[in-house]
Amino acid sequence: MIIFGTKGYLYQLAMLTLVCGNCGNPSAHALRKHVTKFTLFFVPLFPVSVKYSTQCTFCGAQRRLSSAEADQLQAGAAGGHGNPVQGSSQQQPYQS
């Protein structure tokens, strides 16, 4: 008998200050990564899907992102060469 299935993992990558497209407030947004992995005998083997999203801490609105957008936001939060996101006077627009 072979037991297999999938299991989801949720990682919080960064907290970003953005203007929410839903409520219009400049607030913190959690950048999250959701990974679904294939399991065999309850051991996670390889990722089946990877999805990125942000969630506004003020109103709770979520927005899905592409991998490139998530990498750009994460680089900006870490002080890389991406767009200024956190700790600057400019705030990035948040579109839903």
Contact map, one row per residue, 1 for C-alpha under 8 A:
111000000000000000000000000000000000000000000000000000000000000000000000000000000000000000000000
111100000000000000000000000000000000000110000000000000000000000000000000000000000000000000000000
111110000000000000000000000000000000000111000000000000000000000000000000000000000000000000000000
011111000000000000000000000000000000011111000000000000000000000000000000000000000000000000000000
001111100000000000000000000000000000011101000000000000000000000000000000000000000000000000000000
000111110000000000000000000000000001111000010000000000000000000000000000000000000000000000000000
000011111000000000000000000000000001111000010000000000000000000000000000000000000000000000000000
000001111100000000000000000000000111100000000000000000000000000000000000000000000000000000000000
000000111110000000000000000000000111100000000000000000000000000000000000000000000000000000000000
000000011111000000000000000000011110000000000000000000000000000000000000000000000000000000000000
000000001111100000000000000000011100000000000000000000000000000000000000000000000000000000000000
000000000111110000000000000001111000000000000000000000000000000000000000000000000000000000000000
000000000011111000000000000001111000000000000000000000000000000000000000010000000000000000000000
000000000001111100000000000001110000000000000000000000000000000000000000010010000000000000000000
000000000000111110000000000111100000000000000000000000000000000000000000000010000000000000000000
000000000000011111000000000111100000000000000000000000000000000000000000100010000000110000000000
000000000000001111100000011110000000000000000000000000000000000000000000000000000000110000100000
000000000000000111110000011110000000000000000000000000000000000000000000000000000000100000111100
000000000000000011111001111000000000000000000000000000000000000000000000000000000000000000111100
000000000000000001111111111000000000000000000000000000010000000000000000000000000000000000001110
000000000000000000111111000000000000000000000000000000000000000000000000000000000000000000001111
000000000000000000011111000000000000000000000000000000000010100000000000000000000000000000000011
000000000000000000011111100000000000000000000000000000000010000000000000000000000000000000000000
000000000000000000111111110000000000000000000000000000000000000000000000000000000000000000000000
000000000000000000110011111000000000000000000000000000000100000000000000000000000000000000000000
000000000000000011110001111100000000000000000000000000000000000000000000000000000000000000100000
000000000000000011110000111110000000000000000000000000011100000000000000000000000000000000000000
000000000000001111000000011111000000000000000000000000011100000000000000000000000000000000000000
000000000000001111000000001111100000000000000000000001111000000000000000000000000000000000000000
000000000001111100000000000111110000000000000000000001111000000000000000000000000000000000000000
000000000001111100000000000011111000000000000000000111100000000000000100010000000000000000000000
000000000111110000000000000001111100000000000000000111000000000000000000000000000000000000000000
000000000111100000000000000000111110000000000000011110000000000000000000000000000000000000000000
000000011110000000000000000000011111000000000000011100000000000000000000000000000000000000000000
000000011100000000000000000000001111100000000011111000000000000000000000000000000000000000000000
000001111000000000000000000000000111110000000011110000000000000000000000000000000000000000000000
000001111000000000000000000000000011111000011111100000000000000000000000000000000000000000000000
000111100000000000000000000000000001111100011111000000000000000000000000000000000000000000000000
000111100000000000000000000000000000111111111100000000000000000000000000000000000000000000000000
011110000000000000000000000000000000011111111000000000000000000000000000000000000000000000000000
011100000000000000000000000000000000001111100000000000000000000000000000000000000000000000000000
001110000000000000000000000000000000001111110000000000000000000000000000000000000000000000000000
000000000000000000000000000000000000001111111000000000000000000000000000000000000000000000000000
000001100000000000000000000000000000111101111100000000000000000000000000000000000000000000000000
000000000000000000000000000000000000111100111110000000000000000000000000000000000000000000000000
000000000000000000000000000000000000111000011111000000000000000000000000000000000000000000000000
000000000000000000000000000000000011110000001111110000000000000000000000000000000000000000000000
000000000000000000000000000000000011110000000111110000000000000000000000000000000000000000000000
000000000000000000000000000000000011100000000011111000000000000000000000000000000000000000000000
000000000000000000000000000000001111000000000011111100000000000000000000000000000000000000000000
000000000000000000000000000000001110000000000000111110000000000111100000000000000000000000000000
000000000000000000000000000000111100000000000000011111000000000111100100000000000000000000000000
000000000000000000000000000000111000000000000000001111100000011110000100000000000000000000000000
000000000000000000000000000011110000000000000000000111110000011110000000000000000000000000000000
000000000000000000000000000011100000000000000000000011111001111000000000000000000000000000000000
000000000000000000010000001111000000000000000000000001111111110000000000000000000000000000000000
000000000000000000000000001111000000000000000000000000111111000000000000000000000000000000000000
000000000000000000000000101100000000000000000000000000011111000000000000000000000000000000000000
000000000000000000000110000000000000000000000000000000011111100000000000000000000000000000000000
000000000000000000000000000000000000000000000000000000111111110000000000000000000000000000000000
000000000000000000000100000000000000000000000000000000110011111000000000000000000000000000000000
000000000000000000000000000000000000000000000000000011110001111100000000000000000000000000000000
000000000000000000000000000000000000000000000000000011100000111110000000000000000000000000000001
000000000000000000000000000000000000000000000000001111000000011111000000000000000000000000000000
000000000000000000000000000000000000000000000000001111000000001111101100000000000000000000000000
000000000000000000000000000000000000000000000000001100000000000111111100000000000000000000000000
000000000000000000000000000000000000000000000000001100000000000011111110000000000000000000000000
000000000000000000000000000000000000000000000000000000000000000001111111000000000000000000000000
000000000000000000000000000000000000000000000000000000000000000011111111100000000000000000000000
000000000000000000000000000000100000000000000000000110000000000011111111110000000000000000000000
000000000000000000000000000000000000000000000000000000000000000000111111111000000000000000000000
000000000000000000000000000000000000000000000000000000000000000000011111111100000110000000000000
000000000000000100000000000000000000000000000000000000000000000000001111111110000110100000000000
000000000000110000000000000000100000000000000000000000000000000000000111111111000000000000000000
000000000000000000000000000000000000000000000000000000000000000000000011111111111110000000000000
000000000000000000000000000000000000000000000000000000000000000000000001111111111111110000000000
000000000000011100000000000000000000000000000000000000000000000000000000111111110001110000000000
000000000000000000000000000000000000000000000000000000000000000000000000011111110000000000000000
000000000000000000000000000000000000000000000000000000000000000000000000001111111101000000000000
000000000000000000000000000000000000000000000000000000000000000000000000001111111100000000000000
000000000000000000000000000000000000000000000000000000000000000000000000001100111110000000000000
000000000000000000000000000000000000000000000000000000000000000000000001101100111111000000000000
000000000000000000000000000000000000000000000000000000000000000000000001101100001111100000000000
000000000000000000000000000000000000000000000000000000000000000000000000000110100111111101110000
000000000000000111000000000000000000000000000000000000000000000000000000100110000011111101110000
000000000000000110000000000000000000000000000000000000000000000000000000000110000001111100100000
000000000000000000000000000000000000000000000000000000000000000000000000000000000001111110000000
000000000000000000000000000000000000000000000000000000000000000000000000000000000001111111100000
000000000000000000000000000000000000000000000000000000000000000000000000000000000000001111100000
000000000000000000000000000000000000000000000000000000000000000000000000000000000001100111110000
000000000000000011100000010000000000000000000000000000000000000000000000000000000001110111111000
000000000000000001100000000000000000000000000000000000000000000000000000000000000001100001111100
000000000000000001111000000000000000000000000000000000000000000000000000000000000000000000111110
000000000000000001111000000000000000000000000000000000000000000000000000000000000000000000011111
000000000000000000011100000000000000000000000000000000000000000000000000000000000000000000001111
000000000000000000001100000000000000000000000000000000000000001000000000000000000000000000000111
